[in-house]
Amino acid sequence: MRAVVQRVKESKVEVKGEAVGAIGPGLLIFLGVGKDDSEKDCDYLANKIAHLRIFPDAGGLMNLSLMEAGGAALVVSQFTLWGDCRKGRRPSFAKAARPELAKELYEHFIRLLKAKGINVATGQFQEMMDVHLVNDGPVTLILDSSKSL
């Protein structure tokens, strides 16, 4: 499972011109599910993201987690994170999960964040979305559960 995590001042996602999810300060999380992913990958990434110390403390140092800072999360499914661009000019998505598995694990990931007390907004699975954000920092990180060791 892969995630691109961006610290934001605000973010929203629109489908067909209508806002379906929005947050103030927190994290915009683009989540891509691979064909070999399981709930174990969700557990790892949800825990890692919730506890990443990437928010400023009173001294301006990145010492606070999303939970400590009281921020929200906007989770957007993005299978293109599994695009392999090494050959040719068109990405291969052969390693991305089928939609049924991807949706199940995407929803499980969201439940895990909510269980930690994080306010979570979402995009709409398998929809074309317009994502708006005001990046804070900018702080952008790439996480991959297969590289957790």
C-alpha positions as a printed Julia matrix, in Angstrom:
149×3 Matrix{Float64}:
   0.0    0.0     0.0
   1.3    3.41   -0.92
   0.45   6.83    0.4
   1.42  10.35   -0.54
   0.88  12.47    2.57
   0.73  16.24    2.4
   0.45  18.55    5.38
  -2.23  21.08    4.47
  -3.77  24.24    5.8
  -6.98  23.16    4.05
  -8.07  20.73    1.39
 -11.24  19.65   -0.39
 -12.29  17.2    -3.04
 -15.06  17.77   -5.58
 -16.95  15.33   -7.79
 -18.84  16.82  -10.72
 -18.4   20.31   -9.28
 -19.79  19.42   -5.84
 -17.66  19.25   -2.68
 -17.78  15.75   -1.21
 -15.08  16.11    1.44
 -13.2   18.98    3.03
 -10.87  19.6     5.96
  -9.05  22.47    7.6
  -5.53  21.93    8.95
  -4.33  18.35    8.75
  -3.25  15.81    6.18
  -4.29  15.12    2.61
  -3.63  11.41    2.05
  -3.59   9.93   -1.44
  -3.91   6.17   -0.91
  -3.05   3.53   -3.49
  -3.78  -0.16   -2.88
  -1.6   -2.84   -4.47
  -2.8   -6.26   -5.56
  -0.84  -8.0    -2.78
  -1.96  -5.65    0.02
  -3.93  -6.77    3.07
  -5.35  -5.34    6.29
  -1.83  -5.6     7.71
  -0.73  -2.92    5.24
  -3.64  -0.71    6.31
  -2.73  -1.18    9.96
   0.88  -0.2     9.34
   0.11   2.92    7.28
  -2.77   4.15    9.45
  -0.61   3.88   12.57
   2.44   5.41   10.9
   0.49   8.36    9.44
  -1.45   9.08   12.63
   1.79   9.25   14.63
   4.15  10.97   12.17
   5.67  13.97   13.96
   5.3   16.47   11.12
   3.31  19.28   12.75
   5.02  22.22   14.46
   5.18  22.53   18.22
   5.2   25.87   20.07
   8.83  26.34   19.06
   8.14  25.72   15.38
   9.83  22.31   15.29
   8.14  19.3    13.68
   7.41  17.47   16.94
   3.64  16.88   16.92
   1.63  14.13   15.28
  -1.71  14.59   13.53
  -3.42  13.33   16.67
  -1.49  15.67   18.98
  -2.06  18.65   16.68
  -5.79  17.92   16.47
  -5.75  17.91   12.68
  -8.09  16.14   10.29
  -7.41  13.8     7.38
  -8.79  13.87    3.85
  -8.3   10.43    2.29
  -8.47  10.14   -1.49
  -8.14   6.82   -3.32
  -5.53   6.94   -6.06
  -4.68   3.74   -7.9
  -2.22   5.66  -10.11
   0.27   5.51   -7.23
   0.88   1.99   -8.52
   1.73   3.19  -12.04
   4.97   1.66  -13.29
   6.61   4.05  -15.75
   9.88   2.2   -16.29
   9.0    0.86  -19.75
   7.47   2.72  -22.65
   5.44   5.9   -22.37
   2.23   4.62  -20.86
   2.18   3.57  -17.19
   1.36  -0.03  -16.36
  -1.11  -0.55  -13.54
  -0.64  -4.33  -13.35
   0.39  -4.13   -9.67
  -2.64  -2.08   -8.59
  -5.39  -3.93   -6.73
  -8.66  -4.82   -8.43
 -11.42  -2.34   -7.49
 -13.17  -4.75   -5.09
 -10.06  -5.31   -2.95
  -8.96  -1.69   -3.25
 -12.3   -0.38   -1.99
 -12.38  -2.84    0.91
  -8.88  -1.85    2.08
  -9.45   1.87    1.43
 -12.51   1.74    3.69
 -10.64  -0.29    6.31
  -7.86   2.32    6.36
 -10.45   5.07    6.92
 -12.04   3.11    9.78
  -8.63   2.72   11.43
  -7.99   6.47   11.35
 -11.47   7.19   12.73
 -10.89   4.65   15.52
  -7.88   6.75   16.58
 -10.2    9.74   17.03
  -9.13  11.49   13.83
 -11.77  13.49   11.95
 -11.74  11.94    8.46
 -13.24  13.23    5.23
 -13.01  11.32    1.94
 -13.25  11.53   -1.77
 -15.45   9.1    -3.72
 -13.98   5.78   -4.71
 -13.64   5.23   -8.5
 -14.78   8.75   -9.4
 -13.0   11.49  -11.27
 -12.17  14.03   -8.6
 -10.84  17.57   -8.42
  -8.6   17.87   -5.39
  -7.83  21.33   -4.0
  -5.23  21.98   -1.34
  -3.17  24.62    0.33
   0.03  22.78    1.14
   1.55  23.74    4.49
   5.32  23.99    4.36
   5.29  22.36    1.89
   5.55  19.04    3.67
   5.01  16.03    1.39
   6.01  12.46    2.23
   5.78   9.14    0.4
   5.09   6.01    2.43
   5.05   2.4     1.23
   3.99  -0.43    3.53
   6.21  -2.89    1.66
   9.22  -0.89    2.84
   8.2   -0.98    6.51
  11.11  -3.12    7.67
